[in-house]
């Protein structure tokens, strides 16, 4: 039971970091497009 909680918390942390990377990547991409046009 405790192990399952740890696993789900780790999954949530990795998931949120993935979302952060995605948003940063999208904003970087948007900046690049704005600079190129």
C-alpha positions, 0 to 999 in steps of 0.5 A: 500500500505504501509502495503504491503511494510512493510510485504514484507520487513519483509518477505525478512528479515525472508527469508534471516535469514532462508537462513543464518541459512540453510548455517550455519547448512550445514557448521556445518554438513560438519564440523561434517562429516569431523571430523568423517571421 
